[in-house]
Every structure is written in structure tokens, then in C-alpha cells.
Amino acid sequence: MTIVTISYNELNSPESSPDLLEKIAQGFGSDDDCKGIVAITDVPDYSQLRRKSLHLTHALGTTPSDILQKLEDPDSYYSVGWSHGKEKLEADKYDTGKGSFYFNPLIDEPIPAILKRDFDEEMTEEKAKFIEIAKRMYVASKCDSYQENKLYDVIDKSLCCKARLLHYFPVSVDEHETNEGKSIKEQSFSDWCGWHNDHGSLTGLLPAMYFNEQGEEISCPDPDVGLYIKARNGELFHAKIPSNALAFQIGETSQIHTGGLLQATPHAVRGCDPTKDGCKGVSREAFAVFMEPEYFGSMEIPKGLSIEEAQKKDCEKHFPKNVKTLRSRWTGSDMNFGEFSEATFAAFY
């Protein structure tokens, strides 16, 4: 099964696409086999912006570690600036396979002075473009059956937005978890990023690019590499995002705001097998934008619905064993988004 794709032109002119809502429902709806992901194609100026962005991400991720360490912010649970090897998505296992640089693309300087070089002008232009695209993505508002424009307003009006540049380091032979002889359920899918749910409202995601040891852009040399999603019914899905598309995933905050109509789906990133031809020394570059409510934003569920309905125990039974449930961090409508975020960061760092 492939990712549901929607043309950018369809979103701008929904009256010309009678099956638009059906497509949205296929990607984000309440069916058991729903993956919680939709891809948007034909975004203006997209290919050039994507390539430039991910080349810059590779340059940042391969910057000497002593410089990057100066960009760390322990007080924010490493959710601002540089982070590597601090996040623990799976029990007793730190995610050392990737490094991240976090910033708010709406209000922050994209790259601090310590990394000026040629980043500033290009990064500022790019992040502004991607956020403009994300804001125009009113998919969320069409899924909002309970509170008119609730989800759309989060995306359109909130300044609490997090961009995350992701550099996945080459997998060494020593680090590689072999899957030889294992069933599909037993195999490792998380050597580049452990299983987790996004805790915000909506995540925008660029399809990744790959680089060899010489820093040259290459085609992905391993067909098993990339993003994997667990559907609500437990089906494992290899989410191959088209290179000409922006993907969007549902986060836990939208799950709360819709009373469980929308569901965050667990996902992980499988690394290159360094024992395969052409895979030694290969890195992966990605870029995610997390759209979220303001810090004091409400985390209320729709009237008439219970916490249990928002949390869908029947979906949780299919979670990979280390994915933390929503109820383990969300105490109910008395908690605001900032408190929910802090509880989430505390659980993972």
C-alpha cells in the first residue's frame, strides 16, 4: 500500500476535487488500517528548496562535534539547539543514530552566530517558505468534526512551532542489528530512530536525502531503509514518501483535540545495512516541522467525550513495547500544552 497523495492544487481549489475529503479520510481517518500520514505533491518551488535545505542539514550535521556541543541547551531537555545521544525513545537505549538541531522557524534566528558561514540567508528564506506551505495546509480543519476551526487555528495562529533538522549518522557494522533469520515482527526498525509518537498537532516532513562518505548526494542504496509506521491495527507500513512531496503526520495533541477521531501512529526510522553493497558510510538527512498550540494552549477534549475515548486502548495494544502511551503523560483537560510538552520531554530525556 502506498501513501495517500493529494495535489497542492487540490488543496487550494477544493471545489474542483470532489474526492478530496475521501482522500483525507483515507490518510487521517478512523479506519483500523489508517496510517495517519498524507503526502502533498506539486508544491511550488519545492524540489529546489528541498535539495538546498537537506544539503545544508548535511553540512550542519557534519560540523565538528566540539562546535555543535556549544549549541546544546540542557535546560530545555535539549529541545532547543543541538541534541545528540540525549533522547531515550526505547528503554535503556539512547538514540545515538541521529543528531538534531531545533529552532522555531517563525521567531528564531535559524542558525546561531557560531555557525554563520553561508547558512543565514538561505535558511531564513527556506523555513519561511516551508511554514507558509504548512499554514496553507488546511487539511486539519477538514478533519475537525467537533470544534469549528480548532485544529486549523492551532496551525495558522500559534507561534509555538518547532523545526527539527535531522542528520542520521552512518551505521557501523558493530552498531548494526542484523535481521537475518528473524520474522518481520522480530526485526529491528529503529537503529536510526526509535519507535515513538509525535506529541504536537501536525508534523510536516520532507522526504529524506542520502549522502556517501565523500559528502555527495546519492540515491538510497538500501530499499529497506526509511520511515516505518504502525497502523492502528498493528500493520507495519514502510512509508515511502515521494521525492516531490511534503508528508504530514498526525500528532497526539490533535488526537486530544478531536477526542480520538484522529490518532497519532507510532513510527521509527530503519538505518542502512552497512553490510550491503553501497551502504557503508551512508548518512540520511531529513527535516521536520512540528506545528503546536501556544504554551498555555488548551488541551481539552470535545464536550461529551471521555479521556478513554481520546486514548483508544484498542490502538495502544498494537504499540511497539517501548512507545509511551498518551495517558502516561496527559492528565486531562486541566493540563495545558506546555505542561504536556514538559511531561513528554521528561519521559524521553
N, C-alpha and C positions, 0 to 999 in steps of 0.2 A: 504494500500500500504506500502511496506517495503522499507528501504533504499537500493539504488543500491550498491552492493558489488563487489569488484574486488580483486582478489588474488594478493598478493605481488609478486608471481612468474610470474604472467601475466605481471606485470609492468617491471620486469627485462628481460622478453623474449617476447616482444610484437608480434614477428613473429609467435609465437605458439598460439596466441589468436586472431583469425580473427574478433571476435566481440568486441574487446577491445574498439575501438573508439565508437561503438554503446552504450556500457555501460557508457562511459564517457559522451556522449551526453545526455543520459537519466538522469544523475545526475546533470550535469552542463550546459546543452544546453539551447536553446532558446524557447522550448515549454512552453505554458502557465501554465502547471501543474508542471513545473520544481521546485525542492526543493532547488537547489544549494548546495547539500551535497552528498558526496560519502564516502563509508567505505572501508578500505583496510584490508583484513584478512591475516592470516598466516605470520605475520611479525616475523622474527626470534627473539627468546628470549623474546617475547612480554609479555606473561602472568606474568612472574616473575617481570619484570621491572614495569609493570602497578601496580601490587599489592604493591610493595615496594614504588613506587612513591606516591600512594594515601594514604598509611598508614602514610608516612612522612608528607603529606599535612594535614592529620587529627591532627597529633602531633603539627604541626605549628599553625593550626587554633585554637587549644585549649590551646595554650600558654597564660599565664596571660596577660590581656589587657594592663597593665602598661608597660610590656616589649615590646609588639607589637607597642604601640604608639611611642616608641623611634625610630621605623623604618619608620615612616611616612616622606614624602617629599612633603610638600605643594607647593613648588616652581615648581614642575613638574606636578601640578594638580593631585598629588597622583598617578602618573603613574610609579613611582619607589618605591620599598619597599612596606610597608604595607598600605592598604586602607580599611576602613570600615565605611559605612554610609556617604561617601563623594560624591558618584556618584548619579546623579539625572536623571535617564533614562525616567521617566514619570513625567509629570508636577506636581510640588509641592510635590513630593514624593521621598524621598531619599531611595536608595536601602540598607536597613539595614539588609536584609536577608542573605547577604553573606559578607565574608571578603576575600581580595585578597592580594597576595604577588607577586609583579612584579620584574623581573630581565631579563637581556639579557644573555641567556644561551651560547652565543658564546664568550663573552668577560668578563662577570662579575664573581665575586665570587658568587656562588649560594646562600649561606646563610651568612649574616654578622657575624662578630665575636661574637656579642651579643647572637647569637643563635647557637654557635658552636656545643655543645653536640656531637651527633653522626651523624650530618647531612652531613658534608662536603664531605667526600669520596664518600658516596652513591649518593648524589645529583649530584656531578660533573659527575660521570660515567653515571648516568641516562639521564641527559639533553643532554650530548654529543650523547648518543645513539638515543634519540628521534629526535634531529636535523639531525643526519645522515640519519635517516629514512625519515624525511621531505624533505631533499635535494634530495633524490633519487626518490621522488615523482614527476616525470616529467609529471604528468597529465596536469599541467598548460600549458606546452609547446605544447601539442597536441590540446589544445583549442585555440591556438593563430593563428588566421587567417589573421592578419593584419601585424604584425611586427615580423619577424622571431626571435624566442627565447626570445622575450621581457619578457614574464612572467616567463619563466624558469630562465633567468638571475637574475631577482629580488630575486628568491628563492635561487639560487645557489651562487650568488656573494655578495649579500648585507650582511653587518654585523649588520644592523638595524633589530634586531629580538627581540620580546618580549615574554617571558614566563610568564604565569599567573597561580599561584596556587590558587585554589578556594575552600574555606570552606563555606558551606551553613549551617547556624545555625539552630537548631531545631525550628520549627514553634510552637509558643504557641497558645493556644485556643483563647486568646484575639486578637492575630495578624491575625488569620486565617480568610480569606474572604470566607464565605460559598457560595457555588454554588447551594444550594438546590432551586429547582423551577425555575432556570434560563435556558434559551436556551443556546445551545452551543456557540452562538455568544456573549452572555452576560457574560459568565463565566470568572472568573479570571484565567489567566495562568501565572501570573508573580509575585507571592508572594516571590519566591526565586531570580528571576532576571527579571527586566522589559524588555519590548519589545525594540529591537534595531537592527541595522545593524553593523557588524564589518567593520571598516574603512580601514584595511590593505589589503594585496593582497590575502593571503590564510591563513586560520586558521586550524591548526591541533588540534584535540580534542580527549582526552581519554574518553571512556565510564565511567560514574561515579561509585563510590562505596558508600555504605551506612553504617553508624555506629550507634549503640544504645547508650543509656545513659552511659553504662559501658565502652564505647570505643571499643566495639567488632564489627568486620566486620559482617554484616548481608545481607541477600537478601533484595531487595527493598520491603517493606511491602505494598506499595500502587501502584497499576497498573496504576494510572492516573498521577503519578509523572514524572518529567523529562523535556527534551528539546522539545519545540513545535516550529514549523516553519510555516510561512505564505507563501504559494507558490505564484507565480506571478499572478495567477488567483484568489487569495484570499482564496484558500482552506487551512484549518487548518490541520496540519500534526503533529502527535506525533512521533518524530524521536527517535525510539528505536535502539540505536547503539549496535550491537552485542558485547558481552563482550570480544571476541577475535579479535576485530577490532580497527583500528585507523580511525576516521572520519575526513573529510576535507570539510570546507565550504568556499564559495567564499566571498571575501570582496569587499568593494566599490572601492578600488584602481584598482583591476582587472576589475571592471565594466568600469572605465575610460579608462584603457589601451586597452580594446577591443572595445571601442565605444559602449558599451551596449550589446555586444554579450553575455558576462557573466553578471549575475545580483546578487548582494547581496540580500539575503532574510531575512526579519525580523524574529527574534527568541526570545524566552523568556524561563524561567525555572519555572515550576509549582512545588510548595512545597508539602511536605507530609501533609495530612489532619490529624491533631493531634487528631481528634475525632474518627478516625478509629482504629481498633484493631492493636496493634503493632507499631503504628506510633508516639506515644508520645516520645519526646526526640531524634528523629532520625535526624542525620545530613547527609549531602551529600558532597562528596569530588570529585573534578574534576581538570583537568589540561589542559590548552590550550596554544598553541604556535602560535603567530601571526607573519607571515612572511611578511616583508615590504621592500620597497625601502630604500636606504640611505636617510638621512635627506634632502639633496639637490636634491634628485631624481626627475626626470621629471614626471609631471602629465599630459602629452599631450595625447590627443585623436588621433586616427589614422587619417591620412590625408583624406579629403573628407567627414568626418563625423562631425556632429554638436553636440554642447553641449546637445541640446534637445534629440538627438538620444541616447546619452550615459545615459541620465537620465530617459528615459522611463516613461512618465507620466501615461501611461495606467497601469503600475505596481504599481505606487505610490497610485493610488486610492484605492488599497486594503490594504495599510499600516494600522496597528493599529494607533489610533489617535495621540499617543504621539511619534511615530517614526519620527525623524527629516530627512527631505529629503536631498539628496545629494546636490542639488542646494543651500540649505540654508548655506552650509559650503564651497563648492568648487566654486571658482570664474572663473575657466577656466585654460587653459594651462599655464598662467603666474604664477600660484601658484605651488610651489614645495611641496614634500610630507611632509616636516617638518612643513610648514605653514598650510597645510591641517590638519595635526595631531593636531597642536595647536588650530586651529579653532574648531576641534571636541572636544578636551578636555574642551575648554572654554564653549562649548554648554552643556556639561554634568556635570560639576563640579561647 
